[in-house]
Amino acid sequence: METFVFFFSFSALGILYAMNTIPELQEPYVILETGIAVLVIVLLFYFLITRGNPPKDLLFFVFAEFSFTCIIDLTSALEYDGVISGFMEFYQKTGEPYLGTSYAIMMCYWDGVAHFIMYLMMISRITDRKGYRTLGLFWAGSLCANMSVFIVGIVAGKYGSEIRPAFWLNFVFLIMPVLAAVTLFTRPKDRPLIGGYNAQHAQSMKLIWRPQDLILVLLLLAAMAFTILRGLVALDAPLEACSIYLRQYEPYLKDPVGYPRVMMLHLFFYGLPMLGAFVYGLLKPGCTWMTDWSVFLAGAITQCQWSHIGGSLHPRTTAPYHIPSDALWLVLTFNLLYAATPILVALRVHSNPYFFLKITPFPGQTGLPNSEEKDTKYKIK
């Protein structure tokens, strides 16, 4: 099925080409109506072709539908960068002109490549009746961050006065990942939450004897400090450190398109508490919520940093907002480490989860030696 979805998604190019060549389809309200009609038709198409063997998971239809729109986003990014032409000229003028900003172009590349691959992988897992909770949470975090920054950035940035009817289509792509995240968070976990001897042994070790966790705690604290600094810059704090950082390192934070500022405020108000919670989770044994939330935040920050780093380097960003050449590698290093930190935390939690399990004593446990053969074993899903 994932192969079929892959090839069918490219039929979006035919629709774009037709709309680009038929003037009657290029009016703002006609674009909105056509967009809604296409989404409904694609959904009905997948519903009809799967009636004989309906998917076990209804999120299959969300992933198949969004795979179709990934090709539209990829086409938009490629056309703005001059790689292709003849598909999206009408949309650039009367659809969503803010898609031509550097941040939005990088966002479209992420959706057209990274999200597209995730959709195909999750469709494959659903078709094979296998779990995809971890990948699904990473995708949900990524798309929630993507669309929340995108929508708020449009309204709060310089394009707030150029909102066209097609803008309202974006709310579909914000609401659906939120609902999908709620669905995935409330499903039974792929792994048990109660550990045995190995969990008890792992949780008896102080942080100083867990060098991997110690390094992660230090990285998280550094990421929190970095988040606070950039959040204060976005809030126009009069601190000298903020003005120095803005002027000498990341002037892109003040790009009038609004996306960098909105992203920093998202990370400041939502990402910062989660980073602090992860520090707590690495210090306090038995935080079972770490397995899900570490993956969700990793997806969110990875997407944000991809768009932020790419947008700051993209030639469509005006020269005053580019990273100064003498600070380029330092800024890139900080941003890449910032993106890597939640990913490393998620990998740590999932590769050796014993520290994050609950321990329930059972009769005869006291005085018995550790026995890995009798302990909880895990299958990667």
C-alpha positions in Angstrom: 0.0 0.0 0.0 2.8 2.4 0.8 4.1 2.0 -2.8 0.6 2.9 -4.2 0.4 5.9 -1.9 3.8 7.0 -3.0 2.9 7.0 -6.7 -0.6 8.3 -6.3 0.7 11.3 -4.3 2.5 12.6 -7.4 -0.9 13.0 -9.1 -0.9 16.3 -7.2 1.4 17.7 -9.9 -1.4 17.3 -12.5 -3.8 19.3 -10.4 -1.3 22.0 -9.8 -0.4 22.2 -13.5 -4.1 22.5 -14.4 -4.7 25.2 -11.9 -1.6 27.1 -13.1 -2.9 27.1 -16.7 -6.6 27.8 -16.2 -7.2 31.4 -15.1 -10.7 30.6 -13.7 -9.1 28.4 -11.1 -6.7 31.1 -9.8 -9.2 33.3 -8.0 -8.6 33.4 -4.2 -11.9 31.8 -3.1 -11.8 29.3 -6.0 -8.4 28.2 -4.7 -9.9 27.6 -1.3 -12.8 25.7 -2.7 -10.6 23.6 -5.0 -8.3 22.8 -2.1 -11.2 21.6 0.1 -12.6 19.6 -2.8 -9.3 17.9 -3.5 -8.8 17.0 0.1 -12.3 15.4 0.2 -11.9 13.6 -3.0 -8.5 12.1 -2.0 -10.0 11.0 1.3 -12.9 9.4 -0.4 -10.6 7.7 -2.9 -8.6 6.0 -0.2 -11.7 5.1 1.7 -13.2 3.3 -1.4 -10.1 1.4 -2.4 -9.6 0.0 1.1 -13.2 -1.0 1.7 -12.4 -4.7 0.9 -9.6 -4.7 3.5 -10.1 -1.7 5.7 -7.1 -0.5 7.7 -7.0 -1.3 11.4 -6.0 2.2 12.3 -8.0 5.2 11.1 -4.9 7.4 11.1 -4.0 5.5 7.9 -6.3 8.0 6.1 -4.6 11.0 7.6 -1.2 9.7 6.6 -2.4 8.9 3.1 -4.1 12.3 2.7 -1.1 14.2 4.0 1.3 12.3 1.7 -0.6 13.8 -1.2 -0.1 17.3 0.2 3.6 16.7 0.8 4.2 16.7 -2.9 2.5 20.1 -3.2 4.8 21.5 -0.5 7.9 20.0 -2.1 6.8 21.5 -5.5 6.3 24.9 -3.9 9.8 24.9 -2.3 11.5 23.7 -5.6 9.6 26.3 -7.6 10.6 29.2 -5.3 14.2 28.1 -5.5 14.0 28.1 -9.3 14.6 24.3 -9.7 11.2 23.8 -11.5 8.5 26.1 -12.9 5.0 26.0 -14.3 3.2 24.6 -11.3 2.8 27.1 -8.5 3.0 30.6 -10.0 -0.7 31.2 -9.4 -0.4 30.1 -5.8 2.5 32.4 -5.2 0.3 35.4 -6.3 -3.2 34.7 -5.1 -2.8 31.7 -2.7 -0.2 32.0 0.0 2.5 34.5 -0.9 4.3 34.0 2.5 5.4 30.5 1.2 8.1 32.4 -0.6 9.9 33.3 2.7 13.1 31.5 3.5 11.6 29.9 6.7 8.5 28.7 4.8 10.6 27.2 2.0 12.7 25.2 4.4 9.5 24.2 6.2 8.1 22.9 2.8 11.3 20.9 2.1 10.9 19.3 5.5 7.3 18.4 4.9 7.9 17.3 1.3 10.8 15.0 2.2 11.0 14.1 6.0 7.2 14.0 6.6 6.6 12.2 3.4 9.0 9.4 4.4 7.4 9.2 7.8 4.0 8.8 6.3 5.1 6.0 4.0 6.8 4.2 6.9 3.7 4.5 9.2 1.4 3.4 6.3 3.6 0.4 5.9 3.5 -0.4 9.6 -0.3 0.0 9.7 -0.7 -2.3 6.6 1.5 -4.9 8.2 -0.5 -4.6 11.5 2.6 -3.4 13.4 3.0 -0.7 15.9 4.4 2.8 15.0 3.9 4.7 18.3 7.5 6.1 18.5 7.6 7.3 14.9 4.0 8.6 15.2 4.9 10.7 18.2 8.0 12.1 16.5 5.9 13.0 13.5 3.1 14.6 15.7 5.7 16.7 17.5 7.2 17.8 14.2 4.0 18.7 12.5 2.5 20.4 15.6 5.6 22.6 15.9 5.7 23.2 12.1 2.1 24.4 11.8 1.8 26.3 15.1 4.9 28.4 14.2 3.7 28.8 10.6 0.2 30.0 11.4 1.1 32.3 14.2 4.0 33.6 12.2 1.7 34.5 9.3 -0.6 36.5 11.5 2.1 38.2 13.6 4.6 38.9 10.8 4.7 41.2 7.9 2.3 39.0 5.9 -0.5 39.5 8.4 -2.1 42.0 6.1 -1.9 39.7 3.1 -4.0 36.7 4.4 -6.0 35.1 1.6 -8.8 32.5 1.8 -6.3 29.6 1.2 -4.8 30.5 4.6 -7.6 28.6 6.4 -6.6 25.3 4.8 -3.6 25.3 7.2 -5.8 24.7 10.2 -6.5 21.2 8.9 -2.8 20.4 9.2 -2.7 21.8 12.7 -5.8 20.2 14.1 -5.1 16.7 12.7 -1.6 16.2 14.3 -3.0 17.4 17.6 -5.8 14.9 17.5 -3.3 12.2 16.3 -0.9 13.0 19.2 -3.8 12.7 21.7 -4.7 9.4 20.2 -1.1 8.1 20.3 -0.5 9.3 23.9 -3.6 7.6 25.1 -2.9 4.2 23.5 -1.3 1.4 25.5 2.5 1.6 25.3 4.5 -0.8 23.2 6.6 -1.6 26.3 5.6 -2.6 29.8 5.9 0.1 32.5 7.0 -2.2 35.4 10.6 -3.4 35.7 12.3 -6.2 37.6 15.9 -6.8 38.8 17.6 -4.8 36.0 15.4 -1.8 36.6 16.0 -1.9 40.4 19.8 -2.1 39.7 19.7 0.8 37.2 17.7 3.0 39.6 20.0 2.4 42.5 22.9 4.2 40.8 23.6 7.8 41.5 24.0 10.3 38.6 27.7 10.4 39.1 27.9 6.7 38.2 25.8 7.2 35.1 28.2 9.3 32.9 25.9 9.1 29.8 23.0 10.6 31.9 25.3 13.2 33.4 26.4 14.4 30.0 22.7 14.6 28.9 21.8 16.6 32.0 24.6 19.1 31.2 23.4 19.4 27.6 19.9 19.9 28.8 20.9 22.7 31.1 22.9 24.3 28.4 19.9 24.0 26.0 17.7 25.6 28.7 20.1 28.5 29.0 20.2 28.9 25.2 16.4 28.8 25.1 16.1 31.5 27.7 18.6 33.8 26.0 16.9 33.6 22.6 13.4 33.8 24.2 14.5 37.1 25.9 15.8 38.4 22.6 12.5 37.6 21.0 10.7 39.5 23.8 12.9 42.6 23.2 14.6 42.3 26.7 16.8 45.4 27.3 19.7 43.2 28.6 23.1 43.8 27.1 23.6 40.1 26.6 20.5 40.0 24.4 21.5 43.0 22.3 25.0 41.5 21.8 23.7 38.1 20.8 21.2 39.7 18.4 23.7 42.0 16.8 26.8 39.7 16.6 25.3 36.2 16.3 21.7 35.8 15.2 20.2 38.9 13.7 17.8 36.6 11.9 15.8 36.5 15.1 14.5 39.9 14.2 13.6 39.1 10.6 10.2 41.0 10.0 8.6 37.9 8.4 8.0 36.9 12.1 8.7 33.2 12.0 12.0 33.2 13.9 10.5 35.3 16.7 7.5 33.1 17.0 9.6 30.0 17.0 11.7 31.3 19.9 8.6 32.2 21.9 7.2 28.7 21.3 10.5 27.2 22.6 10.6 29.6 25.5 7.1 29.0 26.8 6.6 25.3 25.7 10.0 23.8 25.0 11.8 25.2 28.1 9.5 23.5 30.7 9.9 20.2 28.8 13.7 20.5 28.8 13.5 21.1 32.6 11.2 18.1 33.0 13.7 15.9 31.2 16.4 17.0 33.7 14.1 15.8 36.4 13.4 12.6 34.6 17.1 11.8 34.4 17.5 12.4 38.1 14.3 10.8 39.5 13.8 7.1 38.7 10.5 5.8 37.5 9.4 8.7 35.2 7.5 6.5 32.7 6.3 9.6 30.8 9.8 10.2 29.5 9.5 7.5 26.8 6.7 9.4 25.0 7.4 13.0 25.7 11.1 12.8 24.8 10.2 11.6 21.3 7.5 14.2 20.9 9.8 17.1 21.8 12.6 15.6 19.7 10.3 15.8 16.7 9.3 19.4 17.5 12.7 20.8 18.0 14.3 19.0 15.1 11.7 20.5 12.7 12.0 23.9 14.3 15.8 23.9 14.1 15.8 22.6 10.5 13.6 25.5 9.4 15.5 28.1 11.5 19.0 27.1 10.5 18.0 26.7 6.8 16.0 30.0 6.8 18.9 32.0 8.3 21.2 30.7 5.6 18.8 30.8 2.6 19.5 33.5 0.0 15.9 34.8 0.2 16.7 36.1 3.7 17.9 39.7 3.3 21.5 40.4 4.0 21.1 42.3 7.3 19.5 39.2 8.9 22.2 36.7 7.8 24.5 35.2 10.4 27.7 37.3 10.4 30.5 35.4 8.6 32.9 35.5 11.6 30.3 33.9 13.9 28.8 31.4 11.3 30.4 28.2 12.5 29.9 29.0 16.2 26.2 29.7 15.6 25.7 26.6 13.5 27.4 24.5 16.2 25.2 25.9 19.0 22.1 25.3 16.9 23.0 21.8 15.8 23.8 20.8 19.4 20.5 22.3 20.5 18.7 20.2 17.9 20.7 17.1 18.8 20.1 17.3 22.5 16.4 16.1 22.7 17.2 13.5 20.1 20.0 12.1 22.3 17.7 12.1 25.3 15.0 10.2 23.3 17.6 7.7 22.1 18.9 7.2 25.7 15.4 6.6 27.1 14.5 4.1 24.4 17.8 2.2 24.2 18.0 1.5 27.9 14.6 2.2 29.6 15.1 0.5 32.9 15.8 3.7 34.8 12.4 5.0 33.7 10.2 2.1 34.8 8.2 1.6 37.9 9.3 -1.1 40.3 6.8 -3.3 42.1 8.3 -5.5 44.8 7.1 -9.1 44.6 7.3 -11.9 47.3 10.8 -13.3 47.8 12.6 -10.5 46.0 14.7 -9.4 49.0 18.0 -11.2 49.1 17.8 -12.7 45.6 20.6 -12.1 43.1 20.0 -10.2 39.9 18.8 -12.4 37.1 18.7 -11.0 33.6 17.1 -14.1 32.3 14.0 -13.6 34.5 13.9 -9.8 34.0 11.6 -7.8 31.7 12.7 -8.0 28.0 11.8 -5.5 25.3 11.1 -5.7 21.7 11.9 -2.6 19.6 8.7 -1.3 17.9 
